[in-house]
């Protein structure tokens, strides 16, 4: 009936929305991966260049002049030694950037790629499984419609025979027959109609039980679909993507903060030496 049509449209819309949701999540994973790859390429180019020039100037002969000691017994850094510190710290920072790039590529870019592929495969499998479950739900609702129609038909027939049997009984009570119908004929007809009434009432009762059972089964099926099957499919398609993306973004932030901390430590040391 109309509810079956409504249910089919609802199920089609649910699968379409789940697939769209999954595609949006996969697109985000792809964006994160591509951003990390492009950012890492820029960082790697800079780190390699920084490492190259730092190593080049460190390999040059730098005057080995001892630091000056003052009367206050405090060492005074000379400019050649501070310059060596600048080169060594930049070399150290370049290597730290290279290490950060490795972390980004292995723990974010590669992981995001694998998760995206897993989600795409899971979406196809889960969509097919959910579609089969939806067909079962729709079939149970169709059974309700079929049993309802059968029950109404059987009850209609039983109702008609009931009315006919009642009329005959009333005539027998009044001991009246029509002009062409004797009391004996009425009694025979009453027995015949009564027997038919019992048969039809039994069929109506059976059809009513079948209708009620199919209605209970359809309600239980739909409840399980919305509470268990649909929710389970959505979770399987998500594949913990929210937690994983949270881990990626946390790792990016933590690694960048460590890099910034290393920069601060290195340049604080250079500043302090330069001021002495």
C-alpha positions in Angstrom: 0.0 0.0 0.0 0.9 3.6 0.5 3.1 2.8 3.5 5.2 0.4 1.5 5.8 3.1 -1.1 6.7 5.5 1.6 9.0 3.0 3.2 10.8 2.3 -0.1 11.4 6.0 -0.7 12.6 6.4 2.9 15.0 3.6 2.6 16.4 4.8 -0.7 16.8 8.3 0.8 18.6 6.8 3.8 21.2 4.9 1.7 21.7 8.0 -0.5 22.4 10.2 2.6 24.7 7.6 4.2 26.7 7.4 0.9 26.9 11.2 0.7 28.0 11.4 4.3 30.7 8.8 3.7 31.8 10.6 0.5 32.2 13.9 2.4 34.2 12.2 5.0 36.4 10.5 2.4 36.9 13.9 0.7 38.0 15.4 4.0 40.5 12.6 4.4 41.8 13.2 0.9 42.1 16.9 1.6 44.1 16.3 4.8 46.4 13.8 3.0 47.0 16.2 0.1 47.6 19.1 2.4 50.1 17.1 4.4 51.9 15.9 1.3 52.2 19.4 -0.2 53.1 21.0 3.1 55.7 18.3 3.7 57.2 18.9 0.2 57.6 22.6 1.0 59.0 21.8 4.5 61.4 19.1 3.0 62.7 21.5 0.4 63.3 24.1 3.0 64.9 21.7 5.5 67.2 20.1 2.9 68.3 23.6 1.7 68.9 24.7 5.3 70.8 21.6 6.1 72.9 22.0 3.0 73.9 25.6 3.6 74.5 24.9 7.3 76.7 22.0 6.6 78.5 23.9 3.9 79.5 26.8 6.2 80.3 24.4 9.0 82.8 22.6 6.8 84.5 25.9 6.0 87.4 26.7 8.3 86.3 28.9 11.1 88.9 30.8 13.1 89.5 28.9 16.4 89.8 31.8 18.7 89.2 31.2 22.4 86.6 33.1 24.3 87.7 36.1 26.3 87.7 35.8 30.1 86.9 39.0 32.0 87.9 40.0 35.5 84.5 38.9 36.7 85.3 35.4 35.7 82.5 35.3 33.1 83.2 33.9 29.7 82.7 36.3 26.9 81.7 34.7 23.6 83.6 35.8 20.5 81.8 36.3 17.2 83.4 33.2 15.5 82.1 30.8 18.2 78.6 32.4 18.2 78.6 32.0 14.4 79.5 28.3 14.8 76.5 28.1 17.2 74.2 29.7 14.6 75.3 27.1 12.0 75.0 24.1 14.4 71.6 25.1 15.7 70.3 25.6 12.1 71.6 22.2 11.2 69.9 20.7 14.2 66.6 22.5 13.3 66.8 21.3 9.7 67.1 17.7 11.0 64.2 18.2 13.4 62.1 19.4 10.4 63.0 16.3 8.4 62.0 14.1 11.4 58.7 16.0 11.6 58.1 15.4 7.9 58.6 11.7 8.4 56.0 11.7 11.2 53.5 13.6 9.0 53.9 11.3 6.1 53.8 8.0 8.0 51.3 8.7 10.7 48.9 11.1 8.8 49.3 10.9 5.0 49.7 7.2 4.7 47.1 6.4 7.5 44.6 8.8 5.9 45.0 7.1 2.5 44.4 3.6 4.1 41.4 4.8 6.1 39.8 6.4 3.0 40.2 3.2 1.0 38.8 1.2 3.9 35.8 3.5 4.1 35.1 3.3 0.4 35.2 -0.5 0.5 33.1 -0.6 3.7 30.5 1.7 2.2 29.9 -0.5 -0.8 29.6 -3.6 1.4 27.5 -2.0 4.1 25.2 -0.4 1.5 24.5 -3.7 -0.1 23.8 -5.4 3.3 21.5 -2.5 4.4 19.6 -2.7 1.1 19.0 -6.4 1.6 17.8 -5.8 5.2 15.5 -3.0 3.8 14.0 -5.5 1.4 13.2 -7.8 4.3 11.6 -5.0 6.2 9.5 -4.0 3.1 8.5 -7.6 2.6 7.3 -7.8 6.2 5.2 -4.7 5.7 3.8 -6.1 2.5 2.8 -9.2 4.4 0.9 -7.0 6.8 -1.0 -5.4 3.9 -1.7 -8.8 2.3 -2.9 -10.4 5.6 -4.9 -7.2 6.4 -6.7 -7.5 3.1 -7.3 -11.2 3.6 -8.7 -10.6 7.1 -11.0 -7.8 5.9 -12.3 -10.0 3.1 -12.9 -13.0 5.3 -14.5 -10.8 8.0 -16.7 -9.2 5.4 -17.9 -12.7 4.2 -18.4 -13.8 7.8 -20.3 -10.6 8.6 -22.7 -11.2 5.7 -23.4 -14.8 6.7 -23.9 -13.7 10.3 -26.6 -11.3 9.2 -28.2 -13.9 7.1 -28.2 -16.4 9.9 -29.7 -13.8 12.3 -32.6 -13.2 9.9 -33.3 -16.9 9.6 -33.3 -17.3 13.4 -35.7 -14.4 13.9 -38.1 -15.9 11.3 -37.9 -19.3 13.0 -38.6 -17.7 16.4 -41.7 -16.1 14.9 -42.4 -19.4 13.1 -43.0 -17.5 10.0 -42.0 -18.5 6.5 -42.6 -16.7 3.3 -45.4 -17.7 0.9 -43.1 -20.1 -0.9 -41.0 -21.1 2.1 -42.1 -23.5 4.8 -40.8 -23.7 8.4 -39.0 -27.0 7.5 -37.3 -25.3 4.6 -36.2 -22.5 6.9 -34.8 -25.0 9.4 -32.8 -26.7 6.7 -31.6 -23.4 5.4 -30.7 -22.3 9.0 -28.6 -25.4 9.6 -26.8 -24.8 6.3 -26.2 -21.1 6.9 -25.1 -21.8 10.5 -22.5 -24.4 9.3 -21.2 -21.9 6.7 -21.1 -19.2 9.4 -19.0 -21.4 11.7 -16.6 -22.1 8.8 -16.3 -18.5 7.8 -15.9 -17.2 11.3 -13.1 -19.7 11.9 -11.4 -18.5 8.7 -11.9 -14.9 9.7 -10.5 -15.6 13.2 -7.5 -17.4 11.6 -7.0 -14.5 9.2 -7.2 -12.0 12.1 -4.5 -13.9 14.0 -2.3 -14.0 10.9 -2.8 -10.2 10.5 -2.0 -9.4 14.1 1.1 -11.7 14.0 2.4 -10.2 10.8 1.7 -6.7 12.3 3.8 -7.5 15.4 6.5 -9.0 13.3 6.7 -6.0 11.0 6.8 -3.6 14.0 9.6 -5.7 15.6 11.5 -5.8 12.3 11.3 -2.1 11.8 12.3 -1.4 15.4 15.4 -3.6 15.0 16.2 -2.0 11.6 16.2 1.6 13.1 17.8 0.7 16.4 20.3 -2.0 15.4 20.8 -2.4 11.7 20.8 1.2 10.6 22.9 2.4 13.5 25.3 -0.4 13.0 25.7 0.3 9.3 26.3 4.0 10.0 29.0 3.1 12.6 30.7 0.6 10.3 30.8 3.1 7.4 32.2 5.8 9.7 35.1 3.5 10.7 35.9 5.8 13.7 36.8 8.6 11.2 36.0 11.4 13.8 38.5 10.0 16.3 41.1 9.4 13.6 40.8 12.9 12.2 41.1 14.2 15.8 44.3 12.2 16.2 45.7 13.6 12.9 45.0 17.2 13.8 46.3 16.7 17.4 49.5 15.2 16.0 50.0 18.1 13.5 49.6 20.6 16.4 51.8 18.7 18.8 54.6 18.2 16.2 54.4 21.9 15.2 54.6 23.0 18.8 57.6 20.8 19.4 59.3 22.3 16.3 58.5 25.8 17.5 59.8 24.9 21.0 63.1 23.7 19.4 63.3 26.9 17.4 62.8 28.9 20.6 65.4 27.0 22.5 68.0 27.3 19.6 67.6 31.0 19.0 67.4 31.7 22.7 70.9 30.1 23.0 72.1 32.1 20.0 70.7 35.4 21.5 72.2 34.8 24.9 75.7 34.0 23.4 75.5 37.0 21.1 74.7 39.3 24.1 77.7 38.0 25.9 
